[in-house]
Amino acid sequence: MKTSKITAIVLAIIFAGGFTAQLFAQEMTAREIIEKVYNRPEGDDQTSNLTMTLINKSGKQRVRKIKQFTKDMGDVEKSIMFFQSPADVKNTSFMSWSYDSEKSDDQWIYLPALKKTKRISSDSKSDYFMGSDFTYDDLGDRKPDADVHTLLRSETIDGVDYYVVESVSKEEDYMYSKTITWIRKDNFIGLKKEFYDEDEDLLKILSIKEFKEISGILVITNSEMKNVQKDHTTTMELSNIEINTNLPASKFSERMMMRGM
């Protein structure tokens, strides 16, 4: 073998090794992974029907039908939902504004029995929403800067590769001591999330059961929140999903909450 050819092979091996090292050096940080999850495309607006099912430890179910709307307005994302059934929650509405800044989410709930719109205070964010296993905080848009993120490991489950990321709030009195999220490497959907209480015991598990591509956007269509301490479950299933229908900004106001759809 000619010297020049040997040299070329050696250089190729060295370059390949350097390239591999560069790939490891470019491995995403936990913060960058969470940012990918946070910034995953969702479209300019979305309309859907939501079926929320509450299941107690005896297996008894309560089903709630909801119409919901979401719109990205650039510096703020607004969402509003209207309860349509059963009778005891009909005409109740909930609205959330999530800001693309350090500003905390604004949330309101309209209770038809009181004919009054109530703003959800920061002290109430840990309260459970309408008897479900989701807190008001869970329904908000938690920003990457709210937590310190650590990449625990990578895992492969049923042929799918995941990042496993631990997130600890920067607030000392936050309701969860930590969360651990399994994030798909191919599309950055958090397919599973564990919530731990203030004593660092597992409190509940969020599982994504199904997602679909609609108008080029990946939409989570079926999810489940299981409170393992209370043996209570809430499922959320979306249907009749429409994306980018040019929803008016006027849809998202306290006036609309009281007026209804």
C-alpha positions as a printed Julia matrix, in Angstrom:
261×3 Matrix{Float64}:
   0.0    0.0    0.0
   1.38   3.36  -0.95
   2.39   5.75   1.83
   0.04   8.42   0.52
  -2.9    6.01   0.66
  -2.04   4.94   4.22
  -1.84   8.59   5.22
  -5.25   9.26   3.67
  -6.82   6.37   5.6
  -5.26   7.51   8.88
  -6.47  11.06   8.3
  -9.96   9.75   7.52
 -10.01   7.78  10.78
  -8.8   10.81  12.76
 -11.4   13.03  11.08
 -14.16  10.51  11.77
 -13.12  10.33  15.4
 -13.11  14.09  15.62
 -16.53  14.24  14.02
 -17.9   11.69  16.51
 -16.46  13.7   19.37
 -18.1   16.8   17.91
 -21.45  15.02  17.81
 -21.13  14.13  21.51
 -20.09  17.7   22.26
 -23.21  18.9   20.44
 -25.56  16.65  22.46
 -28.47  18.84  23.5
 -28.67  20.06  27.05
 -31.75  19.4   29.19
 -32.71  23.06  28.83
 -32.48  22.87  25.03
 -34.62  19.71  25.0
 -37.33  21.38  27.1
 -37.22  24.43  24.81
 -37.85  22.11  21.83
 -40.9   20.72  23.64
 -42.12  24.22  24.56
 -41.66  25.58  21.01
 -43.19  22.63  19.17
 -45.43  24.02  16.36
 -49.13  24.13  17.22
 -50.54  26.33  14.45
 -51.91  29.86  14.66
 -55.2   28.74  16.18
 -57.09  25.6   17.04
 -60.72  24.62  17.68
 -61.82  21.26  19.09
 -64.35  19.33  21.13
 -62.98  17.99  24.4
 -64.41  15.05  26.32
 -63.18  15.07  29.91
 -63.85  11.89  31.88
 -63.34  11.71  35.66
 -62.88   8.17  37.01
 -62.82   7.46  40.75
 -61.22   4.48  42.5
 -64.47   2.49  42.22
 -64.49   2.96  38.44
 -67.46   5.35  38.46
 -67.26   7.86  35.63
 -68.38  11.45  35.18
 -68.24  12.72  31.62
 -67.99  16.39  30.69
 -68.33  17.83  27.19
 -66.37  20.97  26.4
 -65.8   23.21  23.38
 -62.38  24.85  23.36
 -60.5   27.43  21.32
 -56.82  28.47  21.27
 -55.08  31.3   19.43
 -51.4   32.28  19.22
 -51.17  36.07  19.11
 -47.39  36.28  19.07
 -46.53  37.63  22.5
 -49.45  35.82  24.16
 -51.33  32.56  23.6
 -54.98  32.66  24.59
 -57.32  29.74  25.21
 -60.93  29.52  26.28
 -63.19  26.55  27.01
 -66.96  26.33  27.42
 -68.6   23.47  29.34
 -71.64  22.14  27.46
 -72.69  19.23  29.7
 -73.7   17.82  32.16
 -76.25  20.24  33.58
 -74.36  20.97  36.82
 -71.41  22.49  34.94
 -73.14  23.72  31.78
 -72.2   27.3   30.75
 -69.16  27.31  33.03
 -66.19  28.72  31.13
 -62.44  28.97  31.69
 -59.89  31.23  30.01
 -56.1   31.31  30.16
 -53.57  33.76  28.72
 -49.97  32.51  28.53
 -47.34  35.17  27.83
 -44.12  34.79  25.85
 -42.21  36.44  28.69
 -41.48  36.03  32.39
 -44.99  37.26  33.18
 -47.16  34.68  34.94
 -50.22  33.25  33.18
 -53.55  35.02  33.69
 -56.54  32.73  34.26
 -60.26  33.28  34.84
 -63.27  31.07  35.51
 -66.92  32.01  34.99
 -69.45  30.36  37.29
 -73.0   30.76  35.91
 -74.64  30.13  39.31
 -72.89  33.24  40.63
 -73.09  35.1   37.31
 -69.58  36.22  38.03
 -66.12  35.87  36.49
 -63.41  35.02  39.01
 -59.72  35.6   38.43
 -57.53  32.68  39.53
 -54.97  34.04  41.99
 -51.41  32.71  42.22
 -52.33  31.15  45.58
 -55.05  29.09  43.85
 -52.9   27.68  41.04
 -52.41  24.46  43.02
 -56.19  23.9   43.29
 -57.67  21.15  41.14
 -59.67  22.26  38.11
 -63.38  21.33  38.15
 -62.83  18.12  40.13
 -60.23  16.8   37.66
 -56.67  15.65  38.36
 -55.26  18.73  36.62
 -54.42  21.77  38.7
 -54.87  25.28  37.31
 -51.08  25.4   37.05
 -51.07  22.2   34.95
 -53.44  23.89  32.49
 -51.09  26.84  32.1
 -48.07  27.08  29.83
 -45.03  26.41  32.03
 -42.0   28.19  30.65
 -38.53  26.59  30.4
 -36.99  29.26  32.65
 -39.34  28.37  35.52
 -37.32  25.24  36.31
 -33.8   23.88  36.53
 -33.57  20.97  34.08
 -31.29  17.94  34.24
 -30.87  15.29  31.54
 -31.0   12.05  33.54
 -30.5    9.58  30.7
 -31.69   8.33  27.34
 -34.01   5.34  27.04
 -35.43   3.19  24.28
 -38.96   1.88  24.91
 -40.78  -0.24  22.31
 -38.3    0.9   19.67
 -38.78   4.62  20.42
 -35.88   6.72  21.72
 -36.5    9.11  24.61
 -34.73  11.79  26.6
 -35.55  11.54  30.31
 -35.44  15.01  31.88
 -35.88  16.03  35.51
 -37.24  19.52  36.2
 -37.09  21.25  39.59
 -38.88  24.55  40.15
 -36.89  27.64  41.01
 -39.7   28.54  43.44
 -39.09  27.05  46.87
 -42.8   26.69  47.68
 -43.89  25.22  44.33
 -46.5   22.45  44.57
 -44.25  19.81  42.98
 -40.79  18.95  44.32
 -39.86  17.79  40.81
 -41.21  16.37  37.58
 -39.63  13.75  35.32
 -40.55  13.74  31.62
 -39.99  11.14  28.9
 -39.56  13.1   25.65
 -39.51  11.48  22.22
 -36.31  12.28  20.34
 -38.0   12.24  16.94
 -40.76  14.81  17.54
 -40.17  16.25  21.05
 -43.54  15.23  22.43
 -43.43  14.57  26.17
 -45.12  11.17  26.14
 -45.03  10.64  29.91
 -44.58  12.94  32.9
 -44.31  12.07  36.58
 -45.22  14.64  39.24
 -43.74  14.36  42.75
 -45.26  16.01  45.82
 -43.49  18.17  48.4
 -42.24  15.03  50.21
 -40.77  13.78  46.9
 -43.31  10.95  46.7
 -44.88  10.15  43.33
 -48.2   12.02  43.16
 -49.51  11.58  39.62
 -48.58  10.5   36.11
 -49.53  12.18  32.83
 -49.57   9.78  29.87
 -50.09  10.71  26.22
 -52.14   7.92  24.7
 -52.44   9.22  21.14
 -51.31  12.02  18.85
 -52.15  12.7   15.21
 -50.88  14.88  12.39
 -53.56  17.37  11.38
 -52.86  20.04   8.75
 -49.14  19.33   9.16
 -49.28  19.82  12.95
 -48.81  17.08  15.55
 -51.77  17.29  17.94
 -52.13  15.37  21.2
 -55.62  13.87  20.93
 -55.83  11.54  23.94
 -54.19  11.96  27.34
 -54.62  10.65  30.87
 -53.69  12.1   34.27
 -53.57   9.46  36.99
 -53.39  10.54  40.65
 -51.68   7.49  42.14
 -52.17   8.67  45.72
 -55.94   9.11  45.38
 -56.45   6.39  42.75
 -58.35   8.9   40.62
 -57.98   9.45  36.87
 -58.89  12.14  34.36
 -58.85  11.44  30.64
 -59.0   14.1   27.93
 -59.95  13.22  24.37
 -60.06  15.72  21.5
 -62.27  15.41  18.42
 -63.42  17.6   15.5
 -60.07  19.37  15.53
 -59.63  22.35  13.2
 -56.38  24.27  12.79
 -55.68  27.72  11.34
 -59.28  28.86  10.86
 -58.48  32.52  11.6
 -60.29  32.76  14.95
 -61.02  36.39  15.91
 -59.11  37.86  18.86
 -62.43  39.02  20.31
 -63.24  35.38  21.07
 -60.97  35.52  24.11
 -62.47  37.93  26.6
 -64.38  37.99  29.89
 -67.4   39.18  27.93
 -67.29  36.01  25.81
 -66.88  33.9   28.93
 -70.19  35.2   30.27
 -71.93  35.23  26.89
 -70.85  31.71  25.85
 -69.93  30.46  22.39
